[in-house]
Amino acid sequence: MQVTALSELSELVGHQNTIYEATAPVAMYVAGVLTHPAAMTLRPYRSVPFRATLLNWLVSTAYDASDEIVDRIEQYFPGFLTPGSIVAAFRGLRPMLYRAVAPFLQDSHEDVREAAGLAALILAEHPALAQHRDHLAVHARRILDTSSDAPNRRIAWKALEAWGHDVSEIEPFQEEPWDCGPHSDGRGDLEPPF
């Protein structure tokens, strides 16, 4: 049942990295069930608690509405973030989602701790959460020191850089071209192939 629910969560609510009308209420529900004892059940064939998977879904969803992604989309679709839009409504939930994620920053399970740290780093872009950034820098550095996942390390590095922390001793991460796929000839996805 839990595996099916996680699959549905990814496929229906997070399909193609899009923020849908259902995303905000589902994110609030996911945030609400993080403390449920069943969230510490290990996923079948993995030694990762469901809580880590739920937090990773919040990471992915928050990233899809992050300043970086919204700025990129605004280049092609001005007005994408107008007040009252679905994305603006979701971004308004970031302080509430942060409060749900923050208790897991010190979790005993490494996967839960890293997922909570990543979620908190992205959510802390919200101006109301600026006072948490210095505290979160410790978590960002921990992710940089311990994570083997390059995208997770990139999120931590970008947060530290955006918040004015010295990242000169850390090798910068190679940026993925926004408008070029892995087999691209350099044209953007929005350009016709002829």
N, C-alpha and C positions, 0 to 999 in steps of 0.2 A: 504494500500500500504506500509506504513512504517513498520507495523508489519511483513508483508511478507518479506520485504527486510532484517529486522533484523534476521528473521528465516533463510533465505538463507545465510546470513553472517555467522551465527553460524554453520550451517550444512555443507555448501560447502567449506568455506574458513578456518574454524577452526575445521573441522572434526577430531576427535581423537587427539586433541592437537598437530597437526602436522603443521609445517611451509611448505607451498606449494609454487610453483613458483608464484602463484597469490597472495600470502599473502602480499608481499611488496607493490605492486601497490594498492591493496585494502586498506592496512593500510594508505598509503599516501592519498588516497581518503577520508577515514574516518576522518583522521586528518584535511583535507581541509574543510570538511562540518561541523565541530564542531561549527564554528562561524555563520552558517546559522541560521536565525531566526526560521525556522521550527524545529531546533534541541531542542528548548525549549518547543515544544508541549508535553503535558503529554501523556504518553502511556495509551491506553484504560484499564480501570479497575485498574489502578495504579496511584499514585500521583508522579510518577518519570518521569522526562523529558527524551526524546529520547537521549539527549546529555549525560546523565549519562549512558545509555545503551551502546552508542557508545564508551564512555570512558572505560567502563567495558570490552568491547570487546578488546580494545587496551591493557588493563591490562592483560587479559587472554593471548593474543597473545604475548605480550612482555615477560610474565612469561614463556611461552613455549620456548622462545629463551634466557632465563636468564642464568646468569653464573651458578647458581645452577643446573638447568636442563641440560644444555649443559655438565657440568662436569660429571653429572650422566650418561648421554648417552655415553660420551667419554669412560667411563669405559668398556662398552660393545661393542662399535663400534669406535675403535680408528680411528682418521682422520675424524670424523663426521663434524668437524668445519674447514675443510681445506679452505684456501682462494679460493674464487670463488664459494663456495657451496651456496645453497639457504639460509641456516641458516646464514652463514657469511654475505651474502648480506643484509638480513633483519636486522641483528644486526648493520650493518653499517648505517642504517637509524635512529638509536636511537637519535642522536642529533636533527635531523629534527622533529622527532615525539615529542621530549621533548618541542621544541619551540611551537608546536601546542597545547600541553597539559598545559603548564605552566600558561597561562592566566586564567585558570579555578581553580587554587589553592585557589583563594579567592572568588569563586562564591557564590552567595547568597543562592543557593540551596544546602543543606547538602549532598545529594546523588551525585551531580555533584562534589562538593568539595572533597569528600572522594575518588571518582573514579579518579579524576585528581591527587590527592595526591599519590594514589597507583601506577598509571601509571608513574608518575614522579620518584618515589622511584626506581622502576624497571629499567626504562630507564637510570637513573643516574649511573648505573653500568658502562656505557661507560666511558672510561678514559677522553674523551673530556668534560665530564660533571662533573668532580670531584669538580670543584669550586662551584657547586650548592649544594653540599651535606650538608654543615652546615646549609644553609637556609632550606633545605628539612627536616632536623632533627626536626624542629618545627612542620612540617606537620605530620611526623611519630609519634611524641609524641601525637599530637591531635588525630590521628587515634587510638592509643593505649588507650587514655583516653575516647573516645566517641563511637568507633565502637563496635557493638555487634556481628560482624562477625569474628569468630576465624581465618579463613584463611587471612582476611585482616589485623588483628592484628599481625599475624605471619609474614607477609610481612614487616610490619612496624618494628617489633622487629628485624628481620633478617637484615634489612638495617642499623638500628642503631648499631647493633653488628658489622657488617662488616665494618662500617665506624669508629669504635673505640670509640663510645659513651658508656657511662656507662649504662648498662641495668640490673645491679645487683638488683635494687629494683623491677624489673618486673619479675614475675615468667616466667621461660623459657617455651616455647611451646613444647608440646610433638611432636616429629618427627614421621611422618608416615613412616613406613618401605617402602623403594623404591621397594623392590622385593617381597613383600607379600601383597596379597589382603585381603579383610575383612574376607574371609572364607578360608584362606590359611593354609596349614599345615607347612608353613615355607619355602617351596621351592620357588625359584624365578620364575617369569613368563617365563624366558628363559630356564628353566630346564624342561626336559620331566617329565611327571607325573608317570613314571614307573621306 
